């Protein structure tokens, strides 16, 4: 269903409620308005109008069957009715609480910032690969590669979030958030898992996607083992220098004949040689610290799109590259590890 917005003004407080039946977002704000009113309208139309309004203040009230908004001009949004009665957004209630705890909002925002990138690249072969997995050790997204986001939660959980829910995690950036996780029994066979995020004047409640079988299908430990494996080689490189070189070389990578663009990285005692597959266009980047264990060149070919998606979220001065098992390149930063599969050209 289209997203629906409900506005309730009462005693100087305006409550916004938005739903698409999967989640319910409630936001409360103080207003300088004496009259009470209720309205339910199309959320997309309302939000697009408000976001494009440039006046310092906006006046909102209800007249006849319309929500009247006055800003740059005067606009009428038709109210939504059901059986001749103003439509009221149904609540999503958690009947039985399993666990609750506090979490830093920046952890939730990091899932949006870092794990989302993984879902925009690589190969998807199972529905669970469109989901965000979270347990007490952190969050994981995986396609042909993976993003491992490490953090600690005070309670054991195993949850799957969809992309629509994770997009709303931006609301909690910088705000300590209280999580309530529980369930509602729909029938003898079906139990819904629900979660509520509460912070300041924001409350987000959602019915989670994925059943226990889908959660168990996430190879969380195998992915973490790969991310934290001890590899033969570990080098540090300046992020900006590497990214600049990659941007220049990728001008010569791809073309109509290649469905997936590949980049070749050659590691030796002098630095990283960044090149196209045929080594016709090359650039060498010096290491931040010179490694001592290189005896032979190590050639590593990866999907350029996956590598670029990782670099697009990097703000650190240096990156750590771990490799050597002929399986993958692991890029490490503080609490984030990205696994990019090596590609065989044989």
LODREN-61252 format. One record per residue (C-alpha): x, y, z; chain; residue number from 0. Coordinates in nm, 2 decimals, decimal comma, always signed. Each point is the difference from the previous one (the first is absolute). Layout:
# LODREN-61252
+--------+--------+--------+------+-----+
|      x |      y |      z | unit | pos |
+--------+--------+--------+------+-----+
|      X |      Y |      Z |    A | NUM |
...
+--------+--------+--------+------+-----+
//
This chain:
# LODREN-61252
+--------+--------+--------+------+-----+
|      x |      y |      z | unit | pos |
+--------+--------+--------+------+-----+
|  +0,00 |  +0,00 |  +0,00 |    A |   0 |
|  +0,11 |  +0,36 |  -0,05 |    A |   1 |
|  +0,15 |  +0,15 |  +0,32 |    A |   2 |
|  -0,27 |  +0,17 |  +0,21 |    A |   3 |
|  +0,05 |  +0,30 |  +0,23 |    A |   4 |
|  -0,21 |  +0,08 |  +0,30 |    A |   5 |
|  +0,02 |  +0,33 |  +0,18 |    A |   6 |
|  -0,16 |  +0,06 |  +0,34 |    A |   7 |
|  +0,03 |  +0,34 |  +0,16 |    A |   8 |
|  -0,10 |  +0,02 |  +0,37 |    A |   9 |
|  +0,10 |  +0,22 |  +0,29 |    A |  10 |
|  +0,28 |  +0,17 |  -0,20 |    A |  11 |
|  +0,16 |  -0,33 |  -0,11 |    A |  12 |
|  -0,01 |  -0,12 |  -0,36 |    A |  13 |
|  +0,05 |  -0,38 |  -0,05 |    A |  14 |
|  +0,10 |  -0,13 |  -0,34 |    A |  15 |
|  -0,06 |  -0,37 |  -0,07 |    A |  16 |
|  +0,12 |  -0,16 |  -0,32 |    A |  17 |
|  -0,06 |  -0,36 |  -0,10 |    A |  18 |
|  +0,02 |  -0,24 |  -0,30 |    A |  19 |
|  -0,14 |  -0,29 |  +0,22 |    A |  20 |
|  +0,35 |  -0,14 |  +0,04 |    A |  21 |
|  +0,12 |  +0,28 |  +0,23 |    A |  22 |
|  -0,16 |  +0,28 |  +0,20 |    A |  23 |
|  +0,20 |  +0,32 |  +0,07 |    A |  24 |
|  -0,13 |  +0,24 |  +0,26 |    A |  25 |
|  +0,16 |  +0,35 |  +0,05 |    A |  26 |
|  -0,13 |  +0,26 |  +0,25 |    A |  27 |
|  +0,08 |  +0,37 |  -0,01 |    A |  28 |
|  -0,11 |  +0,31 |  +0,19 |    A |  29 |
|  -0,20 |  +0,26 |  -0,21 |    A |  30 |
|  -0,13 |  +0,35 |  +0,06 |    A |  31 |
|  -0,36 |  -0,08 |  -0,10 |    A |  32 |
|  -0,31 |  +0,00 |  +0,22 |    A |  33 |
|  -0,25 |  -0,20 |  -0,20 |    A |  34 |
|  -0,01 |  -0,38 |  +0,01 |    A |  35 |
|  -0,04 |  -0,20 |  -0,32 |    A |  36 |
|  +0,04 |  -0,34 |  -0,16 |    A |  37 |
|  +0,09 |  -0,08 |  -0,36 |    A |  38 |
|  +0,12 |  -0,29 |  -0,21 |    A |  39 |
|  +0,16 |  +0,06 |  -0,34 |    A |  40 |
|  +0,23 |  -0,15 |  -0,26 |    A |  41 |
|  +0,34 |  +0,01 |  +0,17 |    A |  42 |
|  +0,21 |  +0,04 |  -0,32 |    A |  43 |
|  -0,20 |  +0,30 |  -0,11 |    A |  44 |
|  +0,02 |  +0,17 |  +0,34 |    A |  45 |
|  +0,37 |  -0,06 |  +0,05 |    A |  46 |
|  +0,10 |  +0,11 |  -0,35 |    A |  47 |
|  -0,21 |  +0,32 |  +0,04 |    A |  48 |
|  +0,15 |  +0,08 |  +0,34 |    A |  49 |
|  +0,36 |  -0,07 |  -0,11 |    A |  50 |
|  -0,04 |  +0,24 |  -0,30 |    A |  51 |
|  -0,16 |  +0,28 |  +0,20 |    A |  52 |
|  +0,24 |  +0,29 |  +0,07 |    A |  53 |
|  -0,19 |  +0,21 |  +0,24 |    A |  54 |
|  +0,12 |  +0,03 |  +0,36 |    A |  55 |
|  -0,34 |  -0,12 |  +0,14 |    A |  56 |
|  -0,27 |  -0,23 |  -0,13 |    A |  57 |
|  -0,36 |  +0,02 |  +0,11 |    A |  58 |
|  -0,20 |  -0,32 |  +0,01 |    A |  59 |
|  -0,37 |  -0,05 |  +0,07 |    A |  60 |
|  -0,30 |  -0,20 |  -0,11 |    A |  61 |
|  -0,30 |  +0,13 |  -0,19 |    A |  62 |
|  -0,28 |  -0,21 |  -0,15 |    A |  63 |
|  +0,17 |  -0,31 |  -0,14 |    A |  64 |
|  +0,34 |  +0,15 |  -0,05 |    A |  65 |
|  +0,32 |  +0,06 |  +0,18 |    A |  66 |
|  +0,09 |  +0,37 |  -0,07 |    A |  67 |
|  +0,37 |  +0,08 |  -0,02 |    A |  68 |
|  +0,11 |  +0,37 |  -0,03 |    A |  69 |
|  +0,36 |  +0,08 |  -0,08 |    A |  70 |
|  +0,12 |  +0,13 |  -0,33 |    A |  71 |
|  -0,36 |  -0,03 |  -0,10 |    A |  72 |
|  -0,32 |  -0,17 |  +0,11 |    A |  73 |
|  -0,04 |  -0,38 |  -0,07 |    A |  74 |
|  -0,28 |  -0,25 |  +0,06 |    A |  75 |
|  +0,08 |  -0,36 |  +0,07 |    A |  76 |
|  -0,31 |  -0,23 |  +0,00 |    A |  77 |
|  -0,06 |  -0,19 |  +0,32 |    A |  78 |
|  -0,01 |  -0,38 |  -0,02 |    A |  79 |
|  -0,33 |  -0,16 |  +0,12 |    A |  80 |
|  -0,10 |  -0,36 |  +0,06 |    A |  81 |
|  -0,38 |  -0,07 |  +0,01 |    A |  82 |
|  -0,08 |  +0,37 |  +0,02 |    A |  83 |
|  +0,23 |  +0,04 |  +0,31 |    A |  84 |
|  +0,34 |  +0,16 |  +0,01 |    A |  85 |
|  +0,25 |  -0,28 |  -0,04 |    A |  86 |
|  +0,20 |  -0,07 |  +0,32 |    A |  87 |
|  +0,34 |  -0,16 |  -0,03 |    A |  88 |
|  +0,01 |  -0,34 |  +0,17 |    A |  89 |
|  +0,25 |  -0,04 |  +0,28 |    A |  90 |
|  +0,28 |  -0,26 |  +0,00 |    A |  91 |
|  +0,01 |  -0,13 |  +0,36 |    A |  92 |
|  +0,25 |  -0,24 |  +0,16 |    A |  93 |
|  -0,21 |  -0,23 |  +0,21 |    A |  94 |
|  +0,28 |  -0,21 |  +0,15 |    A |  95 |
|  +0,34 |  +0,16 |  +0,07 |    A |  96 |
|  +0,30 |  -0,23 |  -0,04 |    A |  97 |
|  +0,28 |  +0,24 |  +0,07 |    A |  98 |
|  +0,07 |  +0,37 |  +0,01 |    A |  99 |
|  +0,32 |  +0,21 |  +0,03 |    A | 100 |
|  +0,17 |  +0,33 |  -0,10 |    A | 101 |
|  +0,21 |  +0,04 |  -0,31 |    A | 102 |
|  +0,19 |  +0,30 |  -0,13 |    A | 103 |
|  -0,18 |  +0,15 |  -0,30 |    A | 104 |
|  +0,33 |  +0,03 |  -0,18 |    A | 105 |
|  +0,01 |  -0,38 |  -0,01 |    A | 106 |
|  -0,33 |  -0,01 |  -0,18 |    A | 107 |
|  +0,12 |  +0,27 |  -0,24 |    A | 108 |
|  +0,32 |  -0,20 |  -0,07 |    A | 109 |
|  -0,21 |  -0,29 |  -0,12 |    A | 110 |
|  -0,17 |  +0,24 |  -0,25 |    A | 111 |
|  +0,33 |  +0,16 |  -0,10 |    A | 112 |
|  +0,22 |  -0,30 |  -0,04 |    A | 113 |
|  -0,21 |  -0,32 |  -0,04 |    A | 114 |
|  -0,23 |  +0,16 |  -0,26 |    A | 115 |
|  +0,29 |  +0,03 |  -0,25 |    A | 116 |
|  +0,05 |  -0,37 |  +0,00 |    A | 117 |
|  -0,36 |  -0,06 |  -0,13 |    A | 118 |
|  +0,07 |  +0,23 |  -0,30 |    A | 119 |
|  +0,27 |  -0,22 |  -0,14 |    A | 120 |
|  +0,09 |  -0,36 |  -0,05 |    A | 121 |
|  -0,23 |  -0,29 |  -0,09 |    A | 122 |
|  -0,33 |  -0,08 |  +0,18 |    A | 123 |
|  -0,12 |  -0,36 |  -0,02 |    A | 124 |
|  -0,22 |  -0,03 |  +0,31 |    A | 125 |
|  -0,27 |  +0,22 |  +0,15 |    A | 126 |
|  +0,19 |  +0,03 |  +0,33 |    A | 127 |
|  +0,28 |  +0,18 |  -0,18 |    A | 128 |
|  -0,23 |  +0,30 |  -0,03 |    A | 129 |
|  -0,03 |  +0,02 |  +0,38 |    A | 130 |
|  +0,22 |  +0,14 |  +0,28 |    A | 131 |
|  +0,09 |  -0,25 |  +0,26 |    A | 132 |
|  +0,06 |  +0,12 |  +0,36 |    A | 133 |
|  +0,10 |  -0,19 |  +0,31 |    A | 134 |
|  +0,18 |  +0,09 |  +0,32 |    A | 135 |
|  +0,34 |  +0,00 |  -0,18 |    A | 136 |
|  -0,10 |  +0,25 |  -0,27 |    A | 137 |
|  -0,16 |  +0,02 |  -0,34 |    A | 138 |
|  +0,07 |  -0,19 |  -0,33 |    A | 139 |
|  -0,11 |  +0,05 |  -0,36 |    A | 140 |
|  +0,12 |  -0,24 |  -0,27 |    A | 141 |
|  -0,02 |  -0,05 |  -0,37 |    A | 142 |
|  +0,30 |  -0,15 |  -0,18 |    A | 143 |
|  +0,21 |  +0,19 |  +0,26 |    A | 144 |
|  -0,10 |  +0,12 |  +0,34 |    A | 145 |
|  +0,00 |  +0,30 |  +0,24 |    A | 146 |
|  +0,07 |  -0,08 |  +0,37 |    A | 147 |
|  -0,09 |  +0,28 |  +0,24 |    A | 148 |
|  +0,12 |  -0,08 |  +0,35 |    A | 149 |
|  -0,17 |  +0,12 |  +0,31 |    A | 150 |
|  -0,11 |  -0,15 |  +0,33 |    A | 151 |
|  -0,36 |  -0,02 |  +0,13 |    A | 152 |
|  -0,09 |  -0,07 |  +0,36 |    A | 153 |
|  -0,25 |  -0,28 |  -0,09 |    A | 154 |
|  +0,01 |  -0,29 |  -0,24 |    A | 155 |
|  -0,21 |  +0,06 |  -0,31 |    A | 156 |
|  -0,03 |  -0,13 |  -0,36 |    A | 157 |
|  -0,20 |  +0,24 |  -0,22 |    A | 158 |
|  -0,05 |  +0,07 |  -0,37 |    A | 159 |
|  -0,08 |  +0,36 |  -0,12 |    A | 160 |
|  -0,12 |  +0,09 |  -0,35 |    A | 161 |
|  +0,13 |  +0,30 |  -0,19 |    A | 162 |
|  -0,31 |  +0,21 |  +0,06 |    A | 163 |
|  +0,04 |  -0,02 |  +0,38 |    A | 164 |
|  +0,38 |  +0,06 |  -0,01 |    A | 165 |
|  -0,05 |  +0,32 |  -0,20 |    A | 166 |
|  -0,18 |  +0,15 |  +0,31 |    A | 167 |
|  +0,31 |  -0,07 |  +0,22 |    A | 168 |
|  +0,12 |  +0,35 |  -0,11 |    A | 169 |
|  -0,25 |  +0,14 |  +0,25 |    A | 170 |
|  +0,20 |  -0,14 |  +0,29 |    A | 171 |
|  +0,34 |  +0,14 |  -0,09 |    A | 172 |
|  +0,17 |  +0,14 |  +0,31 |    A | 173 |
|  -0,29 |  -0,10 |  +0,23 |    A | 174 |
|  +0,00 |  -0,27 |  +0,27 |    A | 175 |
|  -0,28 |  -0,24 |  -0,10 |    A | 176 |
|  -0,20 |  -0,25 |  +0,20 |    A | 177 |
|  -0,09 |  -0,33 |  -0,18 |    A | 178 |
|  -0,29 |  -0,21 |  +0,09 |    A | 179 |
|  -0,02 |  -0,34 |  -0,17 |    A | 180 |
|  -0,29 |  -0,24 |  +0,04 |    A | 181 |
|  -0,26 |  -0,20 |  -0,18 |    A | 182 |
|  -0,37 |  -0,04 |  -0,08 |    A | 183 |
|  -0,16 |  -0,33 |  -0,06 |    A | 184 |
|  -0,22 |  +0,01 |  -0,31 |    A | 185 |
|  -0,10 |  -0,36 |  +0,00 |    A | 186 |
|  +0,12 |  -0,34 |  +0,12 |    A | 187 |
|  +0,25 |  -0,01 |  -0,28 |    A | 188 |
|  +0,09 |  +0,37 |  -0,04 |    A | 189 |
|  +0,17 |  +0,23 |  +0,24 |    A | 190 |
|  +0,11 |  +0,35 |  -0,11 |    A | 191 |
|  +0,32 |  +0,15 |  +0,13 |    A | 192 |
|  -0,03 |  +0,37 |  +0,07 |    A | 193 |
|  +0,25 |  +0,27 |  +0,10 |    A | 194 |
|  -0,04 |  +0,36 |  +0,13 |    A | 195 |
|  +0,27 |  +0,27 |  -0,01 |    A | 196 |
|  -0,06 |  +0,29 |  +0,25 |    A | 197 |
|  +0,21 |  +0,32 |  +0,02 |    A | 198 |
|  -0,11 |  +0,34 |  +0,12 |    A | 199 |
|  -0,32 |  +0,09 |  -0,19 |    A | 200 |
|  +0,04 |  -0,29 |  -0,26 |    A | 201 |
|  -0,16 |  -0,34 |  +0,02 |    A | 202 |
|  +0,05 |  -0,25 |  -0,28 |    A | 203 |
|  -0,18 |  -0,34 |  +0,02 |    A | 204 |
|  +0,03 |  -0,27 |  -0,26 |    A | 205 |
|  -0,11 |  -0,35 |  -0,09 |    A | 206 |
|  +0,33 |  -0,18 |  -0,09 |    A | 207 |
|  +0,04 |  -0,19 |  -0,32 |    A | 208 |
|  +0,14 |  -0,35 |  -0,02 |    A | 209 |
|  -0,07 |  -0,31 |  +0,21 |    A | 210 |
|  +0,23 |  -0,21 |  +0,21 |    A | 211 |
|  +0,10 |  -0,21 |  -0,29 |    A | 212 |
|  +0,11 |  +0,31 |  -0,20 |    A | 213 |
|  +0,20 |  +0,13 |  +0,30 |    A | 214 |
|  +0,18 |  -0,34 |  +0,04 |    A | 215 |
|  +0,09 |  +0,01 |  -0,37 |    A | 216 |
|  +0,23 |  +0,30 |  +0,05 |    A | 217 |
|  +0,35 |  -0,14 |  +0,03 |    A | 218 |
|  +0,10 |  +0,25 |  +0,26 |    A | 219 |
|  +0,28 |  -0,19 |  +0,17 |    A | 220 |
|  +0,16 |  -0,11 |  -0,34 |    A | 221 |
|  -0,01 |  +0,36 |  -0,12 |    A | 222 |
|  +0,15 |  +0,13 |  +0,32 |    A | 223 |
|  +0,27 |  -0,26 |  -0,01 |    A | 224 |
|  +0,09 |  +0,11 |  -0,35 |    A | 225 |
|  +0,01 |  +0,36 |  +0,11 |    A | 226 |
|  +0,22 |  -0,05 |  +0,30 |    A | 227 |
|  +0,22 |  -0,27 |  -0,15 |    A | 228 |
|  +0,38 |  +0,03 |  +0,03 |    A | 229 |
|  +0,12 |  +0,06 |  -0,36 |    A | 230 |
|  +0,34 |  -0,04 |  -0,14 |    A | 231 |
|  +0,03 |  +0,37 |  -0,09 |    A | 232 |
|  -0,12 |  +0,31 |  +0,17 |    A | 233 |
|  +0,09 |  +0,34 |  -0,13 |    A | 234 |
|  -0,11 |  +0,36 |  +0,06 |    A | 235 |
|  -0,06 |  +0,26 |  -0,27 |    A | 236 |
|  -0,11 |  +0,36 |  +0,00 |    A | 237 |
|  -0,37 |  +0,02 |  -0,08 |    A | 238 |
|  +0,01 |  +0,31 |  -0,21 |    A | 239 |
|  +0,30 |  -0,10 |  -0,21 |    A | 240 |
|  -0,15 |  -0,34 |  -0,07 |    A | 241 |
|  -0,34 |  +0,14 |  -0,08 |    A | 242 |
|  +0,15 |  +0,26 |  -0,23 |    A | 243 |
|  +0,20 |  -0,26 |  -0,19 |    A | 244 |
|  -0,30 |  -0,22 |  -0,03 |    A | 245 |
|  -0,21 |  +0,28 |  -0,15 |    A | 246 |
|  +0,26 |  +0,06 |  -0,26 |    A | 247 |
|  +0,05 |  -0,36 |  -0,10 |    A | 248 |
|  -0,37 |  -0,08 |  -0,01 |    A | 249 |
|  -0,03 |  +0,24 |  -0,29 |    A | 250 |
|  +0,16 |  -0,28 |  -0,20 |    A | 251 |
|  -0,20 |  -0,29 |  +0,15 |    A | 252 |
|  -0,33 |  -0,15 |  -0,12 |    A | 253 |
|  -0,16 |  +0,07 |  -0,34 |    A | 254 |
|  -0,29 |  -0,15 |  -0,17 |    A | 255 |
|  +0,14 |  -0,36 |  -0,01 |    A | 256 |
|  +0,04 |  -0,02 |  +0,38 |    A | 257 |
|  -0,31 |  -0,06 |  +0,21 |    A | 258 |
|  +0,22 |  +0,03 |  +0,31 |    A | 259 |
|  +0,30 |  +0,24 |  +0,01 |    A | 260 |
|  +0,31 |  -0,15 |  +0,16 |    A | 261 |
|  +0,30 |  +0,17 |  +0,15 |    A | 262 |
|  +0,34 |  -0,16 |  +0,05 |    A | 263 |
|  +0,21 |  +0,06 |  +0,31 |    A | 264 |
|  +0,36 |  -0,12 |  +0,01 |    A | 265 |
|  +0,16 |  +0,01 |  +0,34 |    A | 266 |
|  +0,38 |  -0,01 |  +0,04 |    A | 267 |
|  +0,27 |  +0,13 |  +0,22 |    A | 268 |
|  -0,02 |  +0,35 |  -0,16 |    A | 269 |
|  -0,37 |  +0,06 |  +0,02 |    A | 270 |
|  -0,33 |  -0,07 |  -0,18 |    A | 271 |
|  -0,02 |  +0,01 |  -0,37 |    A | 272 |
|  -0,35 |  +0,10 |  -0,10 |    A | 273 |
|  -0,08 |  -0,10 |  -0,36 |    A | 274 |
|  -0,26 |  -0,12 |  -0,25 |    A | 275 |
|  +0,00 |  -0,37 |  -0,07 |    A | 276 |
|  +0,25 |  +0,02 |  -0,28 |    A | 277 |
|  +0,23 |  +0,22 |  +0,19 |    A | 278 |
|  -0,01 |  +0,26 |  -0,28 |    A | 279 |
|  -0,07 |  +0,28 |  +0,24 |    A | 280 |
|  +0,17 |  -0,01 |  +0,34 |    A | 281 |
|  +0,07 |  +0,21 |  +0,30 |    A | 282 |
|  +0,21 |  -0,09 |  +0,31 |    A | 283 |
|  -0,10 |  +0,10 |  +0,36 |    A | 284 |
|  +0,26 |  -0,02 |  +0,28 |    A | 285 |
|  -0,10 |  -0,17 |  +0,32 |    A | 286 |
|  -0,04 |  +0,21 |  +0,32 |    A | 287 |
|  +0,23 |  -0,25 |  +0,16 |    A | 288 |
|  +0,23 |  -0,22 |  -0,20 |    A | 289 |
|  -0,07 |  -0,38 |  +0,06 |    A | 290 |
|  +0,29 |  -0,24 |  +0,04 |    A | 291 |
|  -0,16 |  -0,33 |  -0,10 |    A | 292 |
|  -0,04 |  +0,03 |  -0,38 |    A | 293 |
|  +0,20 |  -0,25 |  -0,19 |    A | 294 |
|  -0,20 |  -0,01 |  -0,32 |    A | 295 |
|  -0,26 |  +0,23 |  -0,16 |    A | 296 |
|  -0,35 |  -0,07 |  +0,11 |    A | 297 |
|  -0,26 |  +0,07 |  -0,27 |    A | 298 |
|  -0,35 |  +0,06 |  +0,11 |    A | 299 |
|  -0,30 |  +0,06 |  -0,24 |    A | 300 |
|  -0,33 |  +0,14 |  +0,14 |    A | 301 |
|  -0,33 |  +0,14 |  -0,11 |    A | 302 |
|  +0,06 |  +0,38 |  -0,04 |    A | 303 |
|  -0,36 |  +0,08 |  +0,11 |    A | 304 |
|  +0,04 |  -0,19 |  +0,33 |    A | 305 |
|  +0,33 |  +0,17 |  +0,07 |    A | 306 |
|  -0,14 |  +0,34 |  -0,08 |    A | 307 |
|  -0,30 |  -0,06 |  +0,22 |    A | 308 |
|  +0,23 |  -0,06 |  +0,29 |    A | 309 |
|  +0,22 |  +0,30 |  -0,07 |    A | 310 |
|  -0,30 |  +0,23 |  -0,02 |    A | 311 |
|  -0,07 |  -0,05 |  +0,37 |    A | 312 |
|  +0,37 |  +0,04 |  +0,11 |    A | 313 |
|  +0,08 |  +0,31 |  +0,20 |    A | 314 |
|  +0,32 |  -0,14 |  +0,17 |    A | 315 |
|  +0,34 |  +0,13 |  -0,10 |    A | 316 |
|  +0,14 |  -0,36 |  -0,05 |    A | 317 |
|  -0,16 |  -0,33 |  -0,10 |    A | 318 |
|  +0,13 |  -0,35 |  +0,09 |    A | 319 |
|  -0,01 |  -0,26 |  -0,28 |    A | 320 |
|  +0,02 |  -0,37 |  +0,11 |    A | 321 |
|  +0,04 |  -0,27 |  -0,26 |    A | 322 |
|  +0,20 |  -0,30 |  -0,11 |    A | 323 |
|  -0,23 |  -0,30 |  +0,00 |    A | 324 |
|  -0,11 |  +0,03 |  -0,37 |    A | 325 |
|  -0,35 |  +0,05 |  +0,12 |    A | 326 |
|  -0,06 |  +0,36 |  +0,09 |    A | 327 |
|  +0,12 |  +0,34 |  +0,09 |    A | 328 |
|  -0,10 |  +0,13 |  +0,35 |    A | 329 |
|  +0,00 |  +0,37 |  +0,05 |    A | 330 |
|  +0,01 |  +0,09 |  +0,37 |    A | 331 |
|  -0,10 |  +0,32 |  +0,18 |    A | 332 |
|  -0,06 |  +0,04 |  +0,38 |    A | 333 |
|  -0,33 |  -0,19 |  +0,03 |    A | 334 |
|  -0,07 |  -0,08 |  -0,37 |    A | 335 |
|  +0,14 |  -0,28 |  -0,21 |    A | 336 |
|  -0,09 |  -0,04 |  -0,37 |    A | 337 |
|  +0,06 |  -0,33 |  -0,17 |    A | 338 |
|  +0,05 |  +0,03 |  -0,38 |    A | 339 |
|  +0,03 |  -0,33 |  -0,19 |    A | 340 |
|  +0,31 |  -0,06 |  -0,21 |    A | 341 |
|  -0,09 |  -0,06 |  -0,37 |    A | 342 |
|  +0,17 |  -0,28 |  -0,20 |    A | 343 |
|  +0,05 |  +0,09 |  -0,37 |    A | 344 |
|  +0,10 |  -0,36 |  -0,09 |    A | 345 |
+--------+--------+--------+------+-----+
//
